């Protein structure tokens, strides 16, 4: 399954029926995470102990429009399959549980864009400059 910011399998209407996951916002937090290499918005239960030996219970949300995300699926992942990149401040999200929709603040969306941008290493740019592959234009 691809959890990029633009595509995810359409699982609208799917409910989280797992007793291990508590969906109340005070019992969980939103975060940007990489799941098997793909950037996702997830809701993580505080009941999940942070350990390399226990599974991680998350709700995965798909990017729908600008700053709107909808619930896609509930997943229990092995710790090697998920990396929490950045927890999101509760005050910068609005979660409507009845329709399982998350709205993110503009600056959070900007951070998500930066996290999803292709990474450029300083070493790679320096090597390109030495080979004459990078050209600088002056206007």
C-alpha positions as a printed NumPy array, in Angstrom:
array([[  0.   ,   0.   ,   0.   ],
       [  1.229,   3.482,  -0.834],
       [  0.744,   6.162,   1.812],
       [  2.137,   9.12 ,  -0.027],
       [  0.583,  12.507,   0.416],
       [ -1.388,  12.051,  -2.782],
       [ -2.458,   8.425,  -3.025],
       [ -3.652,   5.692,  -0.72 ],
       [ -6.012,   2.816,  -1.279],
       [ -9.563,   4.196,  -0.938],
       [-10.957,   2.785,   2.268],
       [-13.488,   5.474,   3.133],
       [-16.014,   4.455,   5.715],
       [-13.721,   1.893,   7.301],
       [-13.993,   2.062,  11.066],
       [-11.305,   1.324,  13.591],
       [-12.682,  -1.687,  15.453],
       [ -9.535,  -2.668,  17.28 ],
       [ -9.861,  -2.507,  21.083],
       [ -6.106,  -1.859,  21.28 ],
       [ -6.505,   1.556,  19.68 ],
       [ -8.213,   4.349,  21.578],
       [ -9.331,   7.078,  19.195],
       [ -9.956,   9.917,  21.661],
       [ -7.529,  12.739,  20.956],
       [ -6.35 ,  12.9  ,  24.593],
       [ -5.371,   9.22 ,  24.375],
       [ -3.464,   9.561,  21.106],
       [ -1.476,  12.008,  19.02 ],
       [ -1.007,  12.821,  15.35 ],
       [  2.386,  12.602,  13.689],
       [  4.133,  12.434,  10.366],
       [  5.633,   9.001,   9.911],
       [  7.379,   6.931,   7.302],
       [  5.678,   3.586,   6.809],
       [  7.854,   1.312,   4.708],
       [  9.418,   4.417,   3.157],
       [  6.211,   6.375,   2.416],
       [  5.318,   9.614,   4.211],
       [  1.985,   9.336,   6.042],
       [ -0.156,  11.169,   8.569],
       [ -0.828,   8.79 ,  11.437],
       [ -2.63 ,   8.812,  14.751],
       [ -0.673,   6.881,  17.36 ],
       [ -2.139,   5.517,  20.554],
       [ -0.364,   6.471,  23.777],
       [ -1.173,   2.91 ,  24.897],
       [  1.46 ,   1.655,  22.457],
       [  4.72 ,   1.318,  24.407],
       [  7.77 ,   2.781,  22.634],
       [  9.812,  -0.367,  22.194],
       [ 11.741,  -2.03 ,  19.414],
       [ 10.085,  -5.31 ,  20.355],
       [  6.372,  -4.425,  20.381],
       [  4.087,  -3.626,  17.486],
       [  2.834,  -0.085,  16.867],
       [ -0.912,   0.572,  16.528],
       [ -1.735,   3.464,  14.185],
       [ -4.558,   4.913,  12.183],
       [ -3.354,   5.953,   8.737],
       [ -4.934,   9.007,   7.108],
       [ -4.804,   9.75 ,   3.395],
       [ -4.291,  13.226,   1.987],
       [ -7.528,  14.318,   0.384],
       [ -7.35 ,  18.037,  -0.372],
       [ -4.965,  20.849,   0.631],
       [ -4.951,  20.379,   4.432],
       [ -7.688,  17.729,   4.735],
       [ -6.926,  14.11 ,   5.565],
       [ -9.407,  11.219,   5.887],
       [ -9.068,   7.932,   7.693],
       [ -7.779,   5.222,   5.349],
       [ -7.037,   2.229,   7.527],
       [ -6.035,   0.875,  10.901],
       [ -2.64 ,  -0.835,  10.96 ],
       [ -0.554,  -2.739,  13.453],
       [  3.057,  -2.422,  12.341],
       [  6.365,  -3.921,  13.318],
       [  8.682,  -1.182,  14.679],
       [ 11.059,  -1.632,  11.732],
       [  8.247,  -0.716,   9.314],
       [  7.446,   2.695,  10.848],
       [  9.46 ,   5.737,  11.86 ],
       [  7.745,   8.611,  13.645],
       [  9.329,  11.675,  12.052],
       [  7.547,  14.479,  13.839],
       [  4.709,  14.545,  16.374],
       [  2.193,  17.296,  15.587],
       [  1.108,  19.76 ,  18.249],
       [ -2.503,  19.071,  19.222],
       [ -3.354,  22.767,  18.807],
       [ -2.374,  22.628,  15.115],
       [ -4.883,  19.892,  14.258],
       [ -8.639,  19.605,  14.24 ],
       [ -9.973,  16.057,  14.314],
       [-13.624,  15.377,  13.553],
       [-14.123,  11.859,  14.892],
       [-17.669,  11.448,  13.56 ],
       [-16.466,  11.599,   9.929],
       [-12.827,  10.674,  10.688],
       [-11.387,  13.804,   9.11 ],
       [ -8.24 ,  15.677,  10.173],
       [ -7.522,  19.297,   9.289],
       [ -3.931,  20.522,   9.617],
       [ -2.687,  24.096,  10.054],
       [ -0.872,  25.771,   7.158],
       [  2.595,  25.652,   8.769],
       [  2.161,  21.93 ,   9.468],
       [  1.395,  21.397,   5.781],
       [  4.585,  23.294,   4.912],
       [  6.594,  20.978,   7.191],
       [  4.947,  17.988,   5.52 ],
       [  5.926,  19.346,   2.103],
       [  9.542,  19.686,   3.262],
       [  9.529,  16.158,   4.68 ],
       [  8.226,  14.762,   1.395],
       [ 10.644,  16.722,  -0.824],
       [ 13.497,  14.725,  -2.327],
       [ 16.56 ,  14.954,  -0.138],
       [ 19.72 ,  16.533,  -1.498],
       [ 22.929,  15.781,   0.244],
       [ 25.605,  18.43 ,   0.577],
       [ 28.168,  15.906,  -0.638],
       [ 26.142,  15.184,  -3.785],
       [ 25.823,  18.874,  -4.673],
       [ 29.533,  19.439,  -4.056],
       [ 30.444,  16.507,  -6.308],
       [ 28.162,  17.853,  -9.06 ],
       [ 29.786,  21.291,  -8.828],
       [ 33.237,  19.716,  -9.146],
       [ 32.158,  17.854, -12.283],
       [ 30.605,  21.024, -13.711],
       [ 27.057,  19.656, -13.641],
       [ 25.575,  22.515, -11.63 ],
       [ 25.176,  25.829, -13.385],
       [ 24.278,  29.025, -11.591],
       [ 22.322,  31.639, -13.467],
       [ 22.403,  35.339, -12.787],
       [ 19.478,  37.435, -13.89 ]])
